[in-house]
Amino acid sequence: MSVEICTVYAGVNGLDDDYTFFEDGTIKRFYDRNPHRLNLTEYLKPSDIRGSKLERIIANCPKEHLDKIKKILNLS
């Protein structure tokens, strides 16, 4: 695995939904599906992230990493 750029929190209603971005373009998602299915992990492609999740990631991304994250998500 490559060097971590940052982790962005995009959760709602007390459920985790964290996206960790790496310099090699890898995206790791750590999330809770519901109160009974917690602490799940999956690896995503940029095309897997869209709609309101994409908007929350961009809105919550640390400003110093925003350009790199947009590039990984094919937004720039």
Biopython code that builds the backbone (N, CA, C, O; Angstrom):
import numpy as np
from Bio.PDB.StructureBuilder import StructureBuilder

atoms = [
    (1, "MET", "N", (0.842, -1.175, 0.000)),
    (1, "MET", "CA", (0.000, 0.000, 0.000)),
    (1, "MET", "C", (0.886, 1.236, 0.000)),
    (1, "MET", "O", (1.986, 1.235, 0.552)),
    (2, "SER", "N", (0.403, 2.243, -0.604)),
    (2, "SER", "CA", (1.111, 3.501, -0.775)),
    (2, "SER", "C", (0.991, 4.383, 0.469)),
    (2, "SER", "O", (0.394, 3.997, 1.474)),
    (3, "VAL", "N", (1.566, 5.557, 0.373)),
    (3, "VAL", "CA", (1.535, 6.533, 1.464)),
    (3, "VAL", "C", (0.145, 7.166, 1.554)),
    (3, "VAL", "O", (-0.447, 7.532, 0.539)),
    (4, "GLU", "N", (-0.361, 7.289, 2.765)),
    (4, "GLU", "CA", (-1.675, 7.882, 2.998)),
    (4, "GLU", "C", (-1.626, 9.387, 2.770)),
    (4, "GLU", "O", (-0.705, 10.066, 3.224)),
    (5, "ILE", "N", (-2.635, 9.903, 2.058)),
    (5, "ILE", "CA", (-2.778, 11.347, 1.874)),
    (5, "ILE", "C", (-3.596, 11.910, 3.022)),
    (5, "ILE", "O", (-3.136, 12.790, 3.749)),
    (6, "CYS", "N", (-4.825, 11.393, 3.186)),
    (6, "CYS", "CA", (-5.695, 11.855, 4.266)),
    (6, "CYS", "C", (-6.898, 10.932, 4.390)),
    (6, "CYS", "O", (-7.156, 10.098, 3.521)),
    (7, "THR", "N", (-7.626, 11.098, 5.486)),
    (7, "THR", "CA", (-8.889, 10.399, 5.703)),
    (7, "THR", "C", (-9.978, 11.448, 5.822)),
    (7, "THR", "O", (-9.833, 12.436, 6.541)),
    (8, "VAL", "N", (-11.070, 11.221, 5.107)),
    (8, "VAL", "CA", (-12.194, 12.158, 5.096)),
    (8, "VAL", "C", (-13.403, 11.466, 5.714)),
    (8, "VAL", "O", (-13.771, 10.362, 5.312)),
    (9, "TYR", "N", (-14.017, 12.122, 6.691)),
    (9, "TYR", "CA", (-15.220, 11.600, 7.336)),
    (9, "TYR", "C", (-16.442, 12.072, 6.552)),
    (9, "TYR", "O", (-16.614, 13.271, 6.332)),
    (10, "ALA", "N", (-17.289, 11.136, 6.131)),
    (10, "ALA", "CA", (-18.497, 11.471, 5.381)),
    (10, "ALA", "C", (-19.725, 10.798, 5.983)),
    (10, "ALA", "O", (-20.723, 10.601, 5.289)),
    (11, "GLY", "N", (-19.665, 10.446, 7.253)),
    (11, "GLY", "CA", (-20.759, 9.736, 7.906)),
    (11, "GLY", "C", (-21.954, 10.622, 8.213)),
    (11, "GLY", "O", (-21.862, 11.849, 8.233)),
    (12, "VAL", "N", (-23.071, 9.963, 8.450)),
    (12, "VAL", "CA", (-24.305, 10.647, 8.843)),
    (12, "VAL", "C", (-24.994, 9.829, 9.928)),
    (12, "VAL", "O", (-24.816, 8.613, 10.007)),
    (13, "ASN", "N", (-25.768, 10.492, 10.749)),
    (13, "ASN", "CA", (-26.579, 9.841, 11.784)),
    (13, "ASN", "C", (-25.770, 8.942, 12.719)),
    (13, "ASN", "O", (-26.258, 7.900, 13.155)),
    (14, "GLY", "N", (-24.552, 9.339, 13.022)),
    (14, "GLY", "CA", (-23.737, 8.593, 13.970)),
    (14, "GLY", "C", (-23.070, 7.345, 13.425)),
    (14, "GLY", "O", (-22.386, 6.639, 14.166)),
    (15, "LEU", "N", (-23.256, 7.059, 12.146)),
    (15, "LEU", "CA", (-22.610, 5.895, 11.534)),
    (15, "LEU", "C", (-21.325, 6.336, 10.841)),
    (15, "LEU", "O", (-21.310, 7.337, 10.125)),
    (16, "ASP", "N", (-20.252, 5.587, 11.056)),
    (16, "ASP", "CA", (-18.979, 5.894, 10.416)),
    (16, "ASP", "C", (-19.074, 5.708, 8.911)),
    (16, "ASP", "O", (-19.746, 4.799, 8.425)),
    (17, "ASP", "N", (-18.400, 6.570, 8.192)),
    (17, "ASP", "CA", (-18.217, 6.437, 6.752)),
    (17, "ASP", "C", (-16.967, 7.236, 6.411)),
    (17, "ASP", "O", (-17.047, 8.390, 5.989)),
    (18, "ASP", "N", (-15.813, 6.607, 6.599)),
    (18, "ASP", "CA", (-14.522, 7.261, 6.430)),
    (18, "ASP", "C", (-13.856, 6.762, 5.156)),
    (18, "ASP", "O", (-13.873, 5.569, 4.854)),
    (19, "TYR", "N", (-13.272, 7.695, 4.414)),
    (19, "TYR", "CA", (-12.582, 7.377, 3.175)),
    (19, "TYR", "C", (-11.126, 7.783, 3.324)),
    (19, "TYR", "O", (-10.824, 8.953, 3.561)),
    (20, "THR", "N", (-10.217, 6.816, 3.184)),
    (20, "THR", "CA", (-8.790, 7.096, 3.262)),
    (20, "THR", "C", (-8.225, 7.022, 1.853)),
    (20, "THR", "O", (-8.398, 6.030, 1.145)),
    (21, "PHE", "N", (-7.547, 8.091, 1.462)),
    (21, "PHE", "CA", (-6.974, 8.203, 0.125)),
    (21, "PHE", "C", (-5.464, 8.024, 0.206)),
    (21, "PHE", "O", (-4.811, 8.536, 1.115)),
    (22, "PHE", "N", (-4.919, 7.285, -0.765)),
    (22, "PHE", "CA", (-3.491, 6.997, -0.816)),
    (22, "PHE", "C", (-2.903, 7.550, -2.111)),
    (22, "PHE", "O", (-3.608, 7.717, -3.106)),
    (23, "GLU", "N", (-1.611, 7.829, -2.083)),
    (23, "GLU", "CA", (-0.943, 8.447, -3.226)),
    (23, "GLU", "C", (-1.020, 7.610, -4.496)),
    (23, "GLU", "O", (-0.965, 8.167, -5.592)),
    (24, "ASP", "N", (-1.143, 6.297, -4.382)),
    (24, "ASP", "CA", (-1.233, 5.449, -5.578)),
    (24, "ASP", "C", (-2.650, 5.381, -6.147)),
    (24, "ASP", "O", (-2.903, 4.634, -7.092)),
    (25, "GLY", "N", (-3.586, 6.165, -5.571)),
    (25, "GLY", "CA", (-4.962, 6.199, -6.054)),
    (25, "GLY", "C", (-5.898, 5.241, -5.346)),
    (25, "GLY", "O", (-7.094, 5.223, -5.638)),
    (26, "THR", "N", (-5.381, 4.439, -4.417)),
    (26, "THR", "CA", (-6.213, 3.517, -3.650)),
    (26, "THR", "C", (-7.147, 4.302, -2.732)),
    (26, "THR", "O", (-6.749, 5.300, -2.132)),
    (27, "ILE", "N", (-8.386, 3.842, -2.631)),
    (27, "ILE", "CA", (-9.366, 4.446, -1.726)),
    (27, "ILE", "C", (-9.881, 3.342, -0.809)),
    (27, "ILE", "O", (-10.439, 2.347, -1.271)),
    (28, "LYS", "N", (-9.687, 3.529, 0.485)),
    (28, "LYS", "CA", (-10.143, 2.561, 1.488)),
    (28, "LYS", "C", (-11.337, 3.169, 2.224)),
    (28, "LYS", "O", (-11.267, 4.295, 2.718)),
    (29, "ARG", "N", (-12.414, 2.421, 2.289)),
    (29, "ARG", "CA", (-13.608, 2.878, 2.998)),
    (29, "ARG", "C", (-13.778, 2.057, 4.266)),
    (29, "ARG", "O", (-13.778, 0.827, 4.229)),
    (30, "PHE", "N", (-13.923, 2.752, 5.390)),
    (30, "PHE", "CA", (-14.198, 2.134, 6.686)),
    (30, "PHE", "C", (-15.561, 2.665, 7.106)),
    (30, "PHE", "O", (-15.728, 3.876, 7.255)),
    (31, "TYR", "N", (-16.543, 1.781, 7.300)),
    (31, "TYR", "CA", (-17.910, 2.260, 7.492)),
    (31, "TYR", "C", (-18.742, 1.322, 8.354)),
    (31, "TYR", "O", (-18.374, 0.178, 8.618)),
    (32, "ASP", "N", (-19.879, 1.860, 8.778)),
    (32, "ASP", "CA", (-20.910, 1.095, 9.476)),
    (32, "ASP", "C", (-22.116, 1.016, 8.544)),
    (32, "ASP", "O", (-22.615, 2.044, 8.087)),
    (33, "ARG", "N", (-22.579, -0.184, 8.264)),
    (33, "ARG", "CA", (-23.761, -0.331, 7.401)),
    (33, "ARG", "C", (-25.030, 0.058, 8.162)),
    (33, "ARG", "O", (-25.913, 0.716, 7.614)),
    (34, "ASN", "N", (-25.111, -0.352, 9.420)),
    (34, "ASN", "CA", (-26.225, -0.014, 10.297)),
    (34, "ASN", "C", (-25.742, -0.249, 11.730)),
    (34, "ASN", "O", (-24.604, -0.680, 11.920)),
    (35, "PRO", "N", (-26.572, 0.021, 12.746)),
    (35, "PRO", "CA", (-26.109, -0.155, 14.131)),
    (35, "PRO", "C", (-25.709, -1.590, 14.493)),
    (35, "PRO", "O", (-25.058, -1.808, 15.515)),
    (36, "HIS", "N", (-26.084, -2.546, 13.682)),
    (36, "HIS", "CA", (-25.765, -3.948, 13.962)),
    (36, "HIS", "C", (-24.615, -4.483, 13.111)),
    (36, "HIS", "O", (-24.085, -5.558, 13.391)),
    (37, "ARG", "N", (-24.233, -3.751, 12.088)),
    (37, "ARG", "CA", (-23.108, -4.148, 11.214)),
    (37, "ARG", "C", (-22.115, -3.002, 11.183)),
    (37, "ARG", "O", (-22.207, -2.097, 10.354)),
    (38, "LEU", "N", (-21.160, -3.061, 12.108)),
    (38, "LEU", "CA", (-20.200, -1.981, 12.309)),
    (38, "LEU", "C", (-18.804, -2.379, 11.839)),
    (38, "LEU", "O", (-18.483, -3.558, 11.685)),
    (39, "ASN", "N", (-17.987, -1.347, 11.616)),
    (39, "ASN", "CA", (-16.547, -1.512, 11.354)),
    (39, "ASN", "C", (-16.236, -2.394, 10.146)),
    (39, "ASN", "O", (-15.442, -3.330, 10.234)),
    (40, "LEU", "N", (-16.864, -2.084, 9.034)),
    (40, "LEU", "CA", (-16.631, -2.806, 7.787)),
    (40, "LEU", "C", (-15.586, -2.057, 6.956)),
    (40, "LEU", "O", (-15.463, -0.838, 7.066)),
    (41, "THR", "N", (-14.841, -2.780, 6.135)),
    (41, "THR", "CA", (-13.823, -2.171, 5.284)),
    (41, "THR", "C", (-13.980, -2.678, 3.863)),
    (41, "THR", "O", (-14.242, -3.860, 3.638)),
    (42, "GLU", "N", (-13.819, -1.770, 2.900)),
    (42, "GLU", "CA", (-13.796, -2.157, 1.496)),
    (42, "GLU", "C", (-12.881, -1.199, 0.743)),
    (42, "GLU", "O", (-12.617, -0.087, 1.199)),
    (43, "TYR", "N", (-12.408, -1.642, -0.404)),
    (43, "TYR", "CA", (-11.578, -0.812, -1.269)),
    (43, "TYR", "C", (-12.404, -0.446, -2.490)),
    (43, "TYR", "O", (-13.089, -1.288, -3.071)),
    (44, "LEU", "N", (-12.328, 0.828, -2.871)),
    (44, "LEU", "CA", (-13.183, 1.354, -3.918)),
    (44, "LEU", "C", (-12.385, 1.874, -5.102)),
    (44, "LEU", "O", (-11.198, 2.179, -4.993)),
    (45, "LYS", "N", (-13.072, 1.966, -6.236)),
    (45, "LYS", "CA", (-12.570, 2.680, -7.406)),
    (45, "LYS", "C", (-13.214, 4.063, -7.360)),
    (45, "LYS", "O", (-14.282, 4.224, -6.770)),
    (46, "PRO", "N", (-12.581, 5.059, -7.971)),
    (46, "PRO", "CA", (-13.192, 6.394, -7.978)),
    (46, "PRO", "C", (-14.620, 6.394, -8.525)),
    (46, "PRO", "O", (-15.456, 7.165, -8.054)),
    (47, "SER", "N", (-14.908, 5.551, -9.501)),
    (47, "SER", "CA", (-16.253, 5.510, -10.090)),
    (47, "SER", "C", (-17.302, 4.957, -9.130)),
    (47, "SER", "O", (-18.499, 5.110, -9.374)),
    (48, "ASP", "N", (-16.872, 4.317, -8.041)),
    (48, "ASP", "CA", (-17.811, 3.795, -7.043)),
    (48, "ASP", "C", (-18.379, 4.899, -6.155)),
    (48, "ASP", "O", (-19.381, 4.691, -5.470)),
    (49, "ILE", "N", (-17.746, 6.064, -6.163)),
    (49, "ILE", "CA", (-18.147, 7.160, -5.278)),
    (49, "ILE", "C", (-18.864, 8.208, -6.117)),
    (49, "ILE", "O", (-18.273, 8.797, -7.022)),
    (50, "ARG", "N", (-20.139, 8.440, -5.815)),
    (50, "ARG", "CA", (-20.920, 9.422, -6.577)),
    (50, "ARG", "C", (-22.049, 9.971, -5.716)),
    (50, "ARG", "O", (-22.276, 9.517, -4.594)),
    (51, "GLY", "N", (-22.733, 10.929, -6.251)),
    (51, "GLY", "CA", (-23.894, 11.497, -5.578)),
    (51, "GLY", "C", (-23.567, 12.201, -4.285)),
    (51, "GLY", "O", (-22.573, 12.921, -4.190)),
    (52, "SER", "N", (-24.408, 11.991, -3.286)),
    (52, "SER", "CA", (-24.264, 12.702, -2.014)),
    (52, "SER", "C", (-22.982, 12.313, -1.281)),
    (52, "SER", "O", (-22.415, 13.136, -0.562)),
    (53, "LYS", "N", (-22.516, 11.078, -1.448)),
    (53, "LYS", "CA", (-21.251, 10.680, -0.803)),
    (53, "LYS", "C", (-20.091, 11.483, -1.372)),
    (53, "LYS", "O", (-19.234, 11.956, -0.626)),
    (54, "LEU", "N", (-20.061, 11.637, -2.682)),
    (54, "LEU", "CA", (-19.016, 12.424, -3.325)),
    (54, "LEU", "C", (-19.066, 13.871, -2.838)),
    (54, "LEU", "O", (-18.030, 14.464, -2.538)),
    (55, "GLU", "N", (-20.248, 14.425, -2.761)),
    (55, "GLU", "CA", (-20.411, 15.801, -2.275)),
    (55, "GLU", "C", (-19.915, 15.946, -0.843)),
    (55, "GLU", "O", (-19.249, 16.932, -0.525)),
    (56, "ARG", "N", (-20.224, 14.981, 0.035)),
    (56, "ARG", "CA", (-19.773, 15.047, 1.431)),
    (56, "ARG", "C", (-18.257, 14.908, 1.534)),
    (56, "ARG", "O", (-17.625, 15.573, 2.355)),
    (57, "ILE", "N", (-17.677, 14.051, 0.708)),
    (57, "ILE", "CA", (-16.223, 13.893, 0.727)),
    (57, "ILE", "C", (-15.552, 15.206, 0.338)),
    (57, "ILE", "O", (-14.628, 15.656, 1.017)),
    (58, "ILE", "N", (-16.004, 15.815, -0.736)),
    (58, "ILE", "CA", (-15.413, 17.086, -1.182)),
    (58, "ILE", "C", (-15.631, 18.170, -0.134)),
    (58, "ILE", "O", (-14.716, 18.945, 0.144)),
    (59, "ALA", "N", (-16.810, 18.239, 0.447)),
    (59, "ALA", "CA", (-17.106, 19.267, 1.454)),
    (59, "ALA", "C", (-16.272, 19.094, 2.721)),
    (59, "ALA", "O", (-15.915, 20.085, 3.358)),
    (60, "ASN", "N", (-15.957, 17.854, 3.096)),
    (60, "ASN", "CA", (-15.236, 17.588, 4.344)),
    (60, "ASN", "C", (-13.737, 17.375, 4.158)),
    (60, "ASN", "O", (-13.017, 17.173, 5.136)),
    (61, "CYS", "N", (-13.267, 17.416, 2.933)),
    (61, "CYS", "CA", (-11.850, 17.180, 2.660)),
    (61, "CYS", "C", (-11.016, 18.348, 3.189)),
    (61, "CYS", "O", (-11.373, 19.506, 2.973)),
    (62, "PRO", "N", (-9.905, 18.056, 3.880)),
    (62, "PRO", "CA", (-9.018, 19.138, 4.318)),
    (62, "PRO", "C", (-8.535, 19.935, 3.098)),
    (62, "PRO", "O", (-8.123, 19.356, 2.093)),
    (63, "LYS", "N", (-8.589, 21.243, 3.198)),
    (63, "LYS", "CA", (-8.261, 22.121, 2.067)),
    (63, "LYS", "C", (-6.882, 21.832, 1.483)),
    (63, "LYS", "O", (-6.687, 21.930, 0.272)),
    (64, "GLU", "N", (-5.922, 21.476, 2.341)),
    (64, "GLU", "CA", (-4.560, 21.246, 1.849)),
    (64, "GLU", "C", (-4.443, 19.983, 0.995)),
    (64, "GLU", "O", (-3.432, 19.789, 0.320)),
    (65, "HIS", "N", (-5.458, 19.128, 1.017)),
    (65, "HIS", "CA", (-5.428, 17.889, 0.233)),
    (65, "HIS", "C", (-6.481, 17.866, -0.872)),
    (65, "HIS", "O", (-6.562, 16.897, -1.627)),
    (66, "LEU", "N", (-7.272, 18.903, -0.972)),
    (66, "LEU", "CA", (-8.418, 18.903, -1.884)),
    (66, "LEU", "C", (-8.017, 18.660, -3.340)),
    (66, "LEU", "O", (-8.679, 17.886, -4.032)),
    (67, "ASP", "N", (-6.955, 19.300, -3.817)),
    (67, "ASP", "CA", (-6.548, 19.119, -5.214)),
    (67, "ASP", "C", (-6.155, 17.673, -5.504)),
    (67, "ASP", "O", (-6.527, 17.128, -6.544)),
    (68, "LYS", "N", (-5.406, 17.046, -4.596)),
    (68, "LYS", "CA", (-5.001, 15.645, -4.789)),
    (68, "LYS", "C", (-6.209, 14.716, -4.787)),
    (68, "LYS", "O", (-6.292, 13.790, -5.594)),
    (69, "ILE", "N", (-7.151, 14.973, -3.868)),
    (69, "ILE", "CA", (-8.336, 14.116, -3.767)),
    (69, "ILE", "C", (-9.207, 14.269, -5.009)),
    (69, "ILE", "O", (-9.721, 13.278, -5.528)),
    (70, "LYS", "N", (-9.379, 15.493, -5.489)),
    (70, "LYS", "CA", (-10.154, 15.707, -6.713)),
    (70, "LYS", "C", (-9.517, 14.989, -7.899)),
    (70, "LYS", "O", (-10.217, 14.438, -8.748)),
    (71, "LYS", "N", (-8.194, 15.000, -7.952)),
    (71, "LYS", "CA", (-7.499, 14.311, -9.045)),
    (71, "LYS", "C", (-7.742, 12.802, -8.967)),
    (71, "LYS", "O", (-8.010, 12.167, -9.987)),
    (72, "ILE", "N", (-7.652, 12.226, -7.771)),
    (72, "ILE", "CA", (-7.912, 10.790, -7.598)),
    (72, "ILE", "C", (-9.340, 10.452, -8.011)),
    (72, "ILE", "O", (-9.585, 9.406, -8.612)),
    (73, "LEU", "N", (-10.287, 11.342, -7.688)),
    (73, "LEU", "CA", (-11.702, 11.110, -8.002)),
    (73, "LEU", "C", (-12.071, 11.535, -9.425)),
    (73, "LEU", "O", (-13.244, 11.521, -9.799)),
    (74, "ASN", "N", (-11.065, 11.910, -10.211)),
    (74, "ASN", "CA", (-11.265, 12.334, -11.607)),
    (74, "ASN", "C", (-12.179, 13.545, -11.726)),
    (74, "ASN", "O", (-13.011, 13.620, -12.630)),
    (75, "LEU", "N", (-12.019, 14.493, -10.804)),
    (75, "LEU", "CA", (-12.837, 15.703, -10.819)),
    (75, "LEU", "C", (-12.064, 16.925, -11.298)),
    (75, "LEU", "O", (-12.630, 18.014, -11.392)),
    (76, "SER", "N", (-10.781, 16.761, -11.600)),
    (76, "SER", "CA", (-10.012, 17.929, -12.052)),
    (76, "SER", "C", (-9.342, 17.669, -13.374)),
    (76, "SER", "O", (-8.655, 18.544, -13.901)),
]
sb = StructureBuilder()
sb.init_structure("model")
sb.init_model(0)
sb.init_chain("A")
sb.init_seg("    ")
for serial, (resi, resn, name, xyz) in enumerate(atoms, 1):
    if name == "N":
        sb.init_residue(resn, " ", resi, " ")
    sb.init_atom(name, np.array(xyz, "f"), 0.0, 1.0, " ", f" {name:<3s}", serial, name[0])
structure = sb.get_structure()
